[in-house]
C-alpha cells in the first residue's frame, strides 16, 4: 500500500461569503479518516480570517488564519465569494507564500481568480467555470484560459471548473498521491464517477443518462465489464438498440466525448489499476484491456498518462 509522507497536510482557504458546496467537496475527499484505504491519510486544516462565514450562514470557527497556508503541503482555494471584486489581498498573499514554500496549490471553480491574482497562472493553461472564463481571460491576459475542460494539472498548480468538476480534481489529486485503486474507493464511497478525464468537456447538456429504455447507463457498465473485447461503435450501438449515429450523438451529449474516446480512456484507466495492483506483464494487461498488443498499449498509455506503463508501475508499486 502506498502512503504519502511528503504531502500530508491539506489546507482549505476560507474567506467571507465563500460558497458552501465548493468548500464541502475537498472537506469530504480529504477530511474524512480512511484507515481502511491507506496507512496515512491527509490532515485537513481550515484556514480563515476571524468572522469568516461560509455560504452566508455558517461561521468558520478555526484557530488557523490564512497565514497558516504557508505551512501546508497542499492548498485548496474552493471558490471566490464573487468574481466582480478582486480577491482579498490577504488571501492572495497567503496563497503566493504557500506556493513559494513548496505547496501544491489547487483551485475549484472561481478560485482560479485567486491563483491568477497571485501570479501562479502566468504562462499556464488554466480553467474555471465556463460562465466566468471570459472575465478571467480579460482580467489576466497572461493566463491561457481554457473553458472547455473539467480540470488542468500543471504540476504544482491545478485548476478546475465549477462544482462537480471540483470532485474530479480532488479525486485526481488522491489518484496522484495514493494510486487509482484508492481514488476509486473514495469515489465509490461518495457515489460519484471514479474517473472523468480532465480534458472532458465542461458543459454537458444532459449529464445524467435518462431512464428511457435506451439503457445508456447500463451500456457504459456493460462496456467496462467487457474491455477485453475489441469493441466498436457498431457493437455498442447493437447493445443499446440504437443506430451508430444515434448512439454517438447521445453518447457525446451524456459523457462529453465520443464512444471510442471514452472506451480508450476506460482501457487506460483499467490498465493503470492492473499495473498498480497485479504483477501481470504489459502483454497480459494489453490483452485484458483490449489493446491487442503491448506496443499499442504503450503508445496510448504514454500519450495519455505521460509515462510508459513500466515507469508508471515503478512509481505506484
Residue frames relative to the residue before (quaternion, step in Angstrom):
aa qw qx qy qz dx dy dz
X 1.0000 0.0000 0.0000 0.0000 0.00 0.00 0.00
X 0.3403 -0.7509 0.5311 0.1956 3.57 -0.77 1.00
X 0.1021 -0.7878 0.6049 0.0544 3.56 -0.90 0.89
X 0.3860 -0.7106 0.5432 0.2258 3.54 -1.18 0.60
X 0.0677 -0.8134 0.5775 0.0157 3.55 -0.64 1.09
X 0.7165 0.4403 -0.2507 0.4794 3.57 1.18 -0.42
X 0.7737 0.2710 -0.1668 0.5479 3.62 1.22 0.05
X 0.1952 0.8436 -0.4881 0.1095 3.62 0.78 0.92
X 0.7484 0.4219 -0.2209 0.4617 3.60 1.01 -0.68
X 0.0728 -0.7679 0.6361 0.0204 3.54 -0.85 1.05
X 0.1248 -0.8032 0.5817 0.0324 3.56 -0.67 1.13
X 0.2159 -0.7602 0.6019 0.1153 3.56 -0.90 0.99
X 0.2772 -0.7689 0.5589 0.1401 3.56 -0.79 1.07
X 0.0552 -0.8125 0.5797 -0.0262 3.56 -0.47 1.24
X 0.0113 -0.7692 0.6389 -0.0002 3.56 -0.95 0.93
X 0.6998 -0.5017 0.3039 0.4077 3.56 -1.20 0.46
X 0.8250 0.2327 -0.1910 0.4783 3.55 -0.89 1.00
X 0.3734 0.7477 -0.4831 0.2610 3.59 1.25 0.07
X 0.5244 -0.6459 0.4413 0.3361 3.65 -0.95 0.77
X 0.5472 -0.6596 0.4211 0.2971 3.53 -1.07 0.83
X 0.6702 0.5295 -0.3270 0.4045 3.60 0.79 -0.98
X 0.6854 0.4977 -0.2933 0.4432 3.57 0.85 -0.97
X 0.6408 0.4875 -0.3226 0.4977 3.59 1.20 -0.46
X 0.6536 0.5406 -0.3164 0.4246 3.58 1.01 -0.85
X 0.5992 0.5988 -0.3649 0.3862 3.60 1.05 -0.73
X 0.7330 0.3804 -0.2729 0.4935 3.66 0.59 -0.94
X 0.5897 0.5617 -0.3805 0.4381 3.60 1.11 -0.54
X 0.6685 0.4960 -0.2995 0.4663 3.59 1.01 -0.82
X 0.6937 0.4778 -0.2843 0.4579 3.59 0.96 -0.83
X 0.8124 0.3026 -0.1341 0.4800 3.57 0.77 -1.05
X 0.7107 0.5381 -0.2574 0.3728 3.58 1.10 -0.62
X 0.6500 0.4980 -0.3304 0.4694 3.61 1.22 -0.21
X 0.4612 -0.6779 0.4980 0.2822 3.57 -0.87 0.95
X 0.0426 -0.8061 0.5900 -0.0168 3.58 -0.90 0.92
X 0.0278 -0.8489 0.5279 0.0016 3.61 0.59 1.12
X 0.6263 0.5463 -0.3489 0.4330 3.59 1.14 -0.47
X 0.7022 0.4551 -0.2601 0.4818 3.60 1.25 -0.32
X 0.8144 0.0031 0.0505 0.5781 3.58 0.99 -0.77
X 0.5698 -0.6108 0.4324 0.3395 3.55 -1.11 0.68
X 0.7888 0.0953 -0.0313 0.6064 3.55 1.10 -0.72
X 0.1414 -0.7957 0.5861 0.0578 3.56 -0.75 1.05
X 0.7044 -0.4583 0.3332 0.4275 3.56 -1.32 -0.02
X 0.3009 -0.6949 0.6217 0.1999 3.52 -1.28 0.55
X 0.1797 -0.8239 0.5329 0.0696 3.58 -0.24 1.29
X 0.0425 -0.7836 0.6193 -0.0231 3.54 -0.93 1.03
X 0.2263 -0.7555 0.6012 0.1283 3.57 -0.88 0.95
X 0.0945 -0.8012 0.5909 0.0069 3.56 -0.76 1.09
X 0.1645 0.7978 -0.5564 0.1636 3.58 -0.69 1.04
X 0.4966 -0.6141 0.5074 0.3447 3.59 -1.19 0.46
X 0.6518 -0.5181 0.3588 0.4219 3.62 -1.13 0.43
X 0.8287 0.2530 -0.1847 0.4638 3.56 -1.04 0.83
X 0.4145 0.7168 -0.4773 0.2943 3.61 1.22 0.06
X 0.1945 -0.7781 0.5901 0.0923 3.55 -1.03 0.86
X 0.2960 -0.7336 0.5886 0.1665 3.53 -1.19 0.66
X 0.8472 0.0596 -0.0716 0.5230 3.55 -0.75 1.05
X 0.5957 -0.5903 0.3559 0.4124 3.57 1.24 0.25
X 0.7125 0.4503 -0.2477 0.4777 3.60 1.29 -0.08
X 0.8070 0.3068 -0.1303 0.4875 3.57 0.76 -1.11
X 0.3622 -0.7112 0.5594 0.2237 3.53 -1.02 0.82
X 0.3551 -0.7273 0.5508 0.2039 3.57 -0.95 0.90
X 0.0798 -0.8108 0.5798 0.0005 3.55 -0.04 1.32
X 0.2764 0.7518 -0.5492 0.2385 3.58 -0.32 1.22
X 0.4437 -0.6994 0.4885 0.2745 3.59 -1.01 0.73
X 0.6526 0.5342 -0.3050 0.4423 3.59 1.27 -0.21
X 0.2707 -0.7538 0.5801 0.1485 3.54 -0.81 1.05
X 0.7131 -0.4465 0.3122 0.4412 3.56 -1.29 0.08
X 0.5703 0.6000 -0.3906 0.4026 3.59 1.14 -0.48
X 0.5889 0.5895 -0.3666 0.4139 3.60 1.21 -0.44
X 0.4712 0.6709 -0.4496 0.3544 3.61 1.21 -0.20
X 0.6319 0.5768 -0.3275 0.4011 3.56 1.04 -0.76
X 0.6912 0.4600 -0.2877 0.4773 3.61 1.19 -0.33
X 0.5625 0.6237 -0.3782 0.3892 3.59 1.27 -0.08
X 0.4789 -0.6540 0.5082 0.2911 3.53 -1.28 0.41
X 0.7665 0.0914 -0.0565 0.6332 3.55 1.19 -0.66
X 0.1186 -0.7799 0.6126 0.0487 3.57 -0.92 0.93
X 0.1097 -0.7877 0.6052 0.0359 3.57 -0.87 1.00
X 0.1724 -0.7522 0.6303 0.0850 3.54 -0.87 1.03
X 0.3114 -0.8121 0.4523 0.1974 3.63 -0.07 1.21
X 0.7290 -0.3081 0.2395 0.5623 3.62 0.88 -0.89
X 0.4719 -0.6292 0.5248 0.3256 3.54 -1.36 0.08
X 0.5925 -0.5443 0.4483 0.3895 3.56 -1.24 0.42
X 0.7465 -0.1737 0.1006 0.6344 3.56 1.10 -0.77
X 0.4394 -0.7074 0.4941 0.2497 3.57 -1.23 0.36
X 0.4930 0.6427 -0.4438 0.3833 3.58 1.26 0.04
X 0.7151 0.3681 -0.2213 0.5515 3.55 0.96 -0.91
X 0.5097 -0.6188 0.4925 0.3386 3.56 -1.17 0.51
X 0.5970 -0.5815 0.3972 0.3842 3.62 -1.06 0.64
X 0.6176 -0.5472 0.4014 0.3975 3.61 -1.12 0.55
X 0.5274 -0.6598 0.4374 0.3085 3.56 -0.89 0.95
X 0.6109 0.5613 -0.3515 0.4338 3.58 1.07 -0.74
X 0.6667 0.4908 -0.2996 0.4743 3.58 1.00 -0.83
X 0.6443 0.5252 -0.3241 0.4516 3.59 0.92 -0.88
X 0.6683 0.4956 -0.3027 0.4649 3.57 0.91 -0.91
X 0.6617 0.5137 -0.3122 0.4481 3.59 0.97 -0.84
X 0.6500 0.5036 -0.3173 0.4725 3.59 1.00 -0.79
X 0.6394 0.5208 -0.3227 0.4645 3.57 0.97 -0.82
X 0.6581 0.5070 -0.3067 0.4645 3.58 0.97 -0.85
X 0.6382 0.5254 -0.3310 0.4551 3.58 1.00 -0.78
X 0.6591 0.5031 -0.3129 0.4633 3.57 0.93 -0.86
X 0.6609 0.5030 -0.3067 0.4649 3.58 0.95 -0.84
X 0.6605 0.4913 -0.3021 0.4808 3.58 1.19 -0.55
X 0.6472 -0.5640 0.3013 0.4150 3.58 1.29 0.03
X 0.4424 0.7081 -0.4574 0.3058 3.59 1.21 0.16
X 0.4148 -0.6091 0.6056 0.3002 3.52 -1.31 0.47
X 0.1193 -0.8171 0.5636 0.0197 3.57 -0.75 1.06
X 0.0072 -0.8092 0.5858 -0.0458 3.57 -0.80 1.06
X 0.1646 -0.7807 0.5959 0.0912 3.55 -1.13 0.67
X 0.2241 -0.7323 0.6274 0.1409 3.52 -1.25 0.63
X 0.8496 0.0335 -0.0463 0.5243 3.55 -0.94 0.93
X 0.8468 -0.1330 0.1038 0.5044 3.62 -0.81 -0.98
X 0.3950 0.7007 -0.4926 0.3324 3.59 1.21 0.19
X 0.5143 0.6459 -0.4080 0.3897 3.58 1.25 -0.35
X 0.5823 0.5806 -0.3754 0.4276 3.59 1.13 -0.54
X 0.6268 0.5213 -0.3304 0.4755 3.58 1.11 -0.66
X 0.6609 0.4986 -0.3089 0.4682 3.58 0.91 -0.91
X 0.6525 0.5088 -0.3190 0.4621 3.58 0.99 -0.80
X 0.6559 0.5121 -0.3153 0.4563 3.58 0.95 -0.83
X 0.6686 0.4870 -0.2891 0.4819 3.57 1.17 -0.61
X 0.5128 -0.6674 0.4028 0.3597 3.59 1.30 -0.10
X 0.4745 0.7075 -0.4257 0.3050 3.59 1.24 0.10
X 0.7069 0.4462 -0.2640 0.4812 3.59 1.22 -0.34
X 0.3780 0.7366 -0.4860 0.2800 3.58 1.23 0.07
X 0.8409 0.1242 -0.1200 0.5128 3.57 -0.76 1.05
X 0.6362 0.5157 -0.3310 0.4688 3.58 1.24 0.16
X 0.4668 -0.5825 0.5646 0.3521 3.53 -1.35 0.26
X 0.0505 0.7882 -0.6093 0.0699 3.55 -0.98 0.86
X 0.1762 -0.7764 0.5941 0.1148 3.54 -1.23 0.43
X 0.0346 -0.7462 0.6636 0.0408 3.50 -1.39 0.26
X 0.7243 -0.3622 0.2888 0.5106 3.58 -1.21 -0.15
X 0.5621 -0.6513 0.3926 0.3250 3.56 -0.89 0.97
X 0.6077 0.5713 -0.3607 0.4175 3.61 1.13 -0.56
X 0.7696 0.3560 -0.1666 0.5032 3.57 1.15 -0.65
X 0.4037 0.7467 -0.4589 0.2625 3.58 1.27 0.00
X 0.6508 0.5234 -0.3307 0.4394 3.60 0.91 -0.84
X 0.6498 0.5085 -0.3200 0.4656 3.59 0.99 -0.80
X 0.6386 0.5200 -0.3316 0.4603 3.58 0.98 -0.80
X 0.6703 0.4968 -0.2984 0.4635 3.59 0.93 -0.88
X 0.6627 0.5026 -0.3073 0.4624 3.58 1.01 -0.79
X 0.6976 0.4684 -0.2767 0.4663 3.56 0.93 -0.87
X 0.7963 0.1643 -0.0668 0.5783 3.58 1.07 -0.74
X 0.1168 -0.8466 0.5162 0.0563 3.62 0.34 1.20
X 0.5957 0.5742 -0.3652 0.4266 3.59 1.21 -0.32
X 0.6304 0.5059 -0.3231 0.4922 3.59 1.31 -0.15
X 0.3210 -0.7239 0.5776 0.1981 3.59 -0.97 0.87
X 0.1234 -0.8352 0.5351 0.0293 3.56 0.02 1.32
X 0.0706 -0.7793 0.6226 0.0033 3.55 -0.83 1.06
X 0.1661 -0.8257 0.5359 0.0586 3.58 -0.31 1.27
X 0.6365 0.5853 -0.3111 0.3942 3.58 1.23 -0.03
X 0.6775 0.4582 -0.2945 0.4943 3.60 1.22 0.28
X 0.5625 -0.6083 0.4462 0.3383 3.56 -1.28 0.36
X 0.7795 -0.1602 0.1121 0.5951 3.57 0.96 -0.83
X 0.2034 -0.7571 0.6105 0.1128 3.52 -1.32 0.41
X 0.1618 -0.7694 0.6145 0.0654 3.53 -1.02 0.90
X 0.0362 -0.8078 0.5879 -0.0223 3.55 -0.46 1.25
X 0.7268 -0.3764 0.2282 0.5273 3.54 0.95 0.84
X 0.8474 -0.0506 0.0723 0.5236 3.56 -0.38 -1.22
X 0.7239 0.3458 -0.2210 0.5545 3.59 1.26 -0.10
X 0.0052 -0.8110 0.5827 -0.0521 3.56 -0.72 1.11
X 0.0710 -0.7875 0.6115 0.0311 3.55 -1.09 0.74
X 0.0892 -0.7951 0.5972 0.0567 3.57 -1.16 0.54
X 0.5700 -0.5823 0.4618 0.3503 3.51 -1.34 0.32
X 0.7918 -0.3839 0.2218 0.4201 3.56 -1.29 -0.27
X 0.9061 0.0269 -0.0186 0.4218 3.48 -1.40 0.58
X 0.8318 0.2114 -0.1315 0.4961 3.62 -0.25 -1.24
X 0.5990 0.5598 -0.3648 0.4413 3.59 1.11 -0.61
X 0.5643 0.5854 -0.3866 0.4352 3.58 1.19 -0.43
X 0.6022 0.5327 -0.3544 0.4775 3.58 1.11 -0.63
X 0.6455 0.5237 -0.3198 0.4548 3.57 0.93 -0.90
X 0.6669 0.5011 -0.3070 0.4582 3.58 0.93 -0.88
X 0.6641 0.5006 -0.3160 0.4566 3.60 0.89 -0.87
X 0.6513 0.4919 -0.3138 0.4851 3.58 0.99 -0.79
X 0.5943 0.5566 -0.3586 0.4566 3.59 1.10 -0.67
X 0.6704 0.4811 -0.3068 0.4743 3.61 0.95 -0.81
X 0.6190 0.5162 -0.3474 0.4792 3.60 1.03 -0.70
X 0.6377 0.5297 -0.3209 0.4580 3.57 0.99 -0.85
X 0.6641 0.4986 -0.3033 0.4672 3.58 0.97 -0.82
X 0.7175 0.4573 -0.2479 0.4633 3.59 1.02 -0.79
X 0.8348 0.2210 -0.0610 0.5006 3.58 0.84 -1.01
X 0.5900 -0.5831 0.3744 0.4144 3.58 1.21 -0.25
X 0.6952 -0.5181 0.3294 0.3739 3.51 -1.31 0.44
X 0.6531 0.5396 -0.3357 0.4119 3.60 0.86 -0.89
X 0.6695 0.4832 -0.3034 0.4757 3.59 0.92 -0.87
X 0.6433 0.5175 -0.3277 0.4593 3.59 0.94 -0.85
X 0.6364 0.5247 -0.3254 0.4624 3.58 1.03 -0.76
X 0.6489 0.5122 -0.3226 0.4610 3.58 0.97 -0.80
X 0.6316 0.5136 -0.3342 0.4751 3.58 0.99 -0.77
X 0.6474 0.5205 -0.3160 0.4583 3.57 0.96 -0.89
X 0.6533 0.5131 -0.3240 0.4526 3.59 0.92 -0.83
X 0.6470 0.5098 -0.3229 0.4660 3.57 1.00 -0.75
X 0.7028 0.4245 -0.2598 0.5083 3.58 1.12 -0.60
X 0.3400 -0.7614 0.4739 0.2831 3.58 1.36 -0.13
X 0.4945 0.5967 -0.4718 0.4205 3.54 0.78 1.12
X 0.6651 -0.4820 0.3774 0.4276 3.55 -1.29 0.27
X 0.4755 -0.7088 0.4374 0.2832 3.62 -0.79 0.93
X 0.8273 -0.0150 0.0354 0.5604 3.59 1.03 -0.63
X 0.0320 0.7326 -0.6792 0.0320 3.51 -0.73 1.14
X 0.4387 -0.7143 0.4653 0.2844 3.61 -0.54 1.07
X 0.5867 -0.6143 0.4017 0.3420 3.55 -1.06 0.78
X 0.6815 0.5042 -0.2889 0.4448 3.56 1.10 -0.65
X 0.4349 0.6944 -0.4739 0.3227 3.59 1.23 0.03
X 0.6122 -0.5830 0.3899 0.3651 3.56 -1.12 0.70
X 0.4984 -0.6697 0.4734 0.2811 3.56 -1.05 0.86
X 0.7955 0.3059 -0.1512 0.5008 3.52 0.66 -1.12
X 0.0076 0.7892 -0.6110 0.0613 3.54 -0.55 1.23
X 0.4080 -0.7585 0.4488 0.2383 3.57 -0.44 1.20
X 0.7983 0.1217 -0.0365 0.5887 3.59 1.03 -0.78
X 0.1071 -0.8736 0.4692 0.0724 3.61 0.45 1.18
X 0.7456 0.3405 -0.2150 0.5310 3.62 1.12 -0.47
X 0.4616 -0.6852 0.4726 0.3068 3.63 -0.68 0.96
X 0.3998 -0.7241 0.4999 0.2567 3.63 -0.74 0.96
X 0.4025 -0.7013 0.5295 0.2566 3.57 -1.06 0.72
X 0.2456 0.8092 -0.4898 0.2118 3.55 0.61 1.18
X 0.6737 -0.5096 0.3023 0.4416 3.57 1.20 0.33
X 0.5709 0.5882 -0.3939 0.4159 3.59 1.20 -0.27
X 0.3083 -0.8245 0.4420 0.1723 3.57 1.28 -0.33
X 0.1939 0.8025 -0.5478 0.1357 3.59 0.91 0.76
X 0.6262 0.5282 -0.3444 0.4586 3.59 0.98 -0.76
X 0.6609 0.4885 -0.3024 0.4828 3.57 0.99 -0.82
X 0.6089 0.5600 -0.3453 0.4432 3.55 1.09 -0.71
X 0.6476 0.5172 -0.3234 0.4566 3.60 0.93 -0.88
X 0.6633 0.4951 -0.3073 0.4695 3.56 0.92 -0.89
X 0.6430 0.5211 -0.3235 0.4587 3.58 0.98 -0.82
X 0.6600 0.5145 -0.3122 0.4497 3.58 0.91 -0.91
X 0.6403 0.5183 -0.3283 0.4621 3.59 0.97 -0.81
X 0.6894 0.4750 -0.2780 0.4710 3.58 1.08 -0.67
X 0.7517 0.3216 -0.1904 0.5435 3.60 1.27 -0.16
X 0.2012 0.8180 -0.5154 0.1571 3.57 1.02 0.76
X 0.5846 0.5907 -0.3803 0.4057 3.58 1.19 -0.37
X 0.6203 0.5341 -0.3431 0.4607 3.56 1.26 -0.25
X 0.4820 -0.6504 0.4946 0.3162 3.61 -1.15 0.54
X 0.0442 -0.8575 0.5126 -0.0021 3.56 0.59 1.20
X 0.1487 -0.7654 0.6218 0.0739 3.54 -1.12 0.78
X 0.6744 -0.4543 0.3702 0.4492 3.56 -1.29 0.11
X 0.6277 0.5374 -0.3353 0.4525 3.57 1.04 -0.75
X 0.6265 0.5316 -0.3358 0.4606 3.60 1.01 -0.77
X 0.6744 0.4889 -0.2912 0.4705 3.57 0.92 -0.95
X 0.6431 0.5353 -0.3227 0.4426 3.56 0.98 -0.84
X 0.6502 0.5052 -0.3182 0.4698 3.57 0.96 -0.85
X 0.6428 0.5291 -0.3241 0.4492 3.57 0.98 -0.84
X 0.7409 0.4027 -0.2114 0.4942 3.59 1.04 -0.82
X 0.3856 -0.7355 0.4647 0.3072 3.57 1.33 -0.05
X 0.5238 0.5845 -0.4276 0.4485 3.54 0.98 0.97
X 0.5251 -0.5670 0.5017 0.3886 3.53 -1.26 0.24
X 0.6312 -0.5410 0.3774 0.4079 3.63 -1.10 0.51
X 0.6574 0.5089 -0.3224 0.4526 3.60 0.95 -0.80
X 0.6636 0.4950 -0.3054 0.4705 3.57 0.94 -0.90
X 0.6347 0.5285 -0.3323 0.4554 3.57 0.97 -0.82
X 0.6563 0.5200 -0.3176 0.4449 3.59 0.87 -0.91
X 0.6529 0.5079 -0.3208 0.4613 3.58 0.95 -0.85
X 0.6951 0.4592 -0.2866 0.4731 3.58 0.84 -0.94
X 0.6287 0.5516 -0.3318 0.4363 3.56 1.00 -0.84
X 0.6718 0.4935 -0.2939 0.4677 3.57 0.90 -0.93
X 0.6479 0.5249 -0.3197 0.4500 3.58 0.99 -0.82
X 0.7185 0.4526 -0.2483 0.4661 3.58 1.00 -0.84
X 0.8122 0.2945 -0.1304 0.4864 3.59 0.78 -1.00
X 0.4435 -0.6991 0.4579 0.3239 3.58 1.17 -0.40
X 0.7447 0.2821 -0.1975 0.5717 3.57 1.25 0.19
X 0.5920 -0.5757 0.4228 0.3733 3.58 -1.26 0.20
X 0.6690 -0.5030 0.3462 0.4238 3.61 -1.18 0.35
X 0.6907 0.4760 -0.2961 0.4567 3.59 0.87 -0.90
X 0.6388 0.5042 -0.3373 0.4733 3.61 1.00 -0.72
X 0.6418 0.5148 -0.3240 0.4670 3.56 1.01 -0.79
X 0.6417 0.5236 -0.3237 0.4575 3.58 0.94 -0.85
X 0.6471 0.5161 -0.3217 0.4597 3.56 0.93 -0.88
X 0.6500 0.5136 -0.3227 0.4579 3.60 0.94 -0.85
X 0.6663 0.4927 -0.3101 0.4660 3.59 0.97 -0.80
X 0.6311 0.5241 -0.3393 0.4603 3.60 1.02 -0.71
X 0.6513 0.4973 -0.3125 0.4804 3.58 0.96 -0.85
X 0.6434 0.5317 -0.3170 0.4504 3.56 0.96 -0.89
X 0.6656 0.4844 -0.2992 0.4826 3.57 0.95 -0.86
X 0.6197 0.5379 -0.3416 0.4582 3.59 1.03 -0.74
X 0.6141 0.5419 -0.3455 0.4580 3.59 1.03 -0.74
X 0.6543 0.5146 -0.3149 0.4560 3.58 0.89 -0.91
X 0.6877 0.4818 -0.2868 0.4611 3.58 0.89 -0.93
X 0.6302 0.5239 -0.3348 0.4651 3.59 1.03 -0.69
X 0.6873 0.4883 -0.2785 0.4600 3.56 1.03 -0.78
X 0.8367 0.3031 -0.0861 0.4479 3.54 0.84 -1.03
X 0.7377 0.3162 -0.2282 0.5511 3.60 1.24 0.03
X 0.4196 -0.6767 0.5378 0.2771 3.54 -1.35 0.13
X 0.3181 0.7660 -0.4995 0.2500 3.57 1.22 0.36
X 0.5284 -0.6329 0.4657 0.3215 3.54 -1.13 0.69
X 0.6536 -0.4993 0.3874 0.4165 3.55 -1.28 0.30
X 0.6106 0.5455 -0.3492 0.4557 3.59 1.07 -0.67
X 0.6690 0.4956 -0.2986 0.4666 3.58 0.93 -0.90
X 0.6569 0.5054 -0.3064 0.4681 3.55 0.97 -0.85
X 0.6193 0.5441 -0.3419 0.4512 3.57 0.99 -0.80
X 0.6592 0.4991 -0.3044 0.4729 3.56 1.01 -0.79
X 0.6846 0.5046 -0.2877 0.4404 3.59 0.94 -0.87
X 0.7431 0.3697 -0.2276 0.5092 3.59 1.10 -0.57
X 0.5676 -0.6615 0.3601 0.3325 3.57 1.23 0.33
X 0.4147 0.7171 -0.4682 0.3076 3.57 1.16 0.52
X 0.4838 -0.7045 0.4105 0.3178 3.59 1.21 -0.30
X 0.8035 -0.0924 0.0957 0.5802 3.58 0.83 -0.93
X 0.6249 -0.5435 0.4088 0.3834 3.53 -1.26 0.45
X 0.6227 0.5518 -0.3466 0.4332 3.58 1.03 -0.73
X 0.6564 0.4989 -0.3120 0.4721 3.56 0.98 -0.83
X 0.6425 0.5155 -0.3237 0.4655 3.58 0.95 -0.84
X 0.6646 0.5087 -0.3188 0.4449 3.58 0.85 -0.94
X 0.6519 0.5261 -0.3244 0.4393 3.58 0.94 -0.86
X 0.7207 0.4279 -0.2557 0.4818 3.58 0.78 -1.00
X 0.6368 0.5390 -0.3311 0.4408 3.59 0.99 -0.79
X 0.6711 0.4978 -0.2971 0.4621 3.56 0.89 -0.95
X 0.6708 0.4984 -0.3002 0.4599 3.58 0.96 -0.84
X 0.7224 0.4503 -0.2474 0.4628 3.58 1.00 -0.82
X 0.7767 0.3532 -0.1707 0.4928 3.57 0.79 -1.05
X 0.4819 -0.6932 0.4172 0.3365 3.56 1.14 -0.59
X 0.7508 0.2200 -0.1617 0.6014 3.58 1.31 -0.12
X 0.5667 -0.5804 0.4404 0.3848 3.64 -1.15 0.41
X 0.6712 -0.5119 0.3477 0.4081 3.60 -1.20 0.45
X 0.6601 0.5157 -0.3281 0.4367 3.61 0.89 -0.84
X 0.6568 0.4937 -0.3089 0.4790 3.58 0.99 -0.80
X 0.6182 0.5383 -0.3393 0.4614 3.57 1.04 -0.73
X 0.6531 0.5162 -0.3115 0.4582 3.58 0.95 -0.89
X 0.6512 0.5140 -0.3261 0.4531 3.59 0.92 -0.83
X 0.6470 0.5317 -0.3184 0.4442 3.57 1.06 -0.72
X 0.8060 0.3271 -0.1389 0.4734 3.58 0.87 -0.96
X 0.6421 0.4757 -0.3498 0.4890 3.60 1.21 0.08
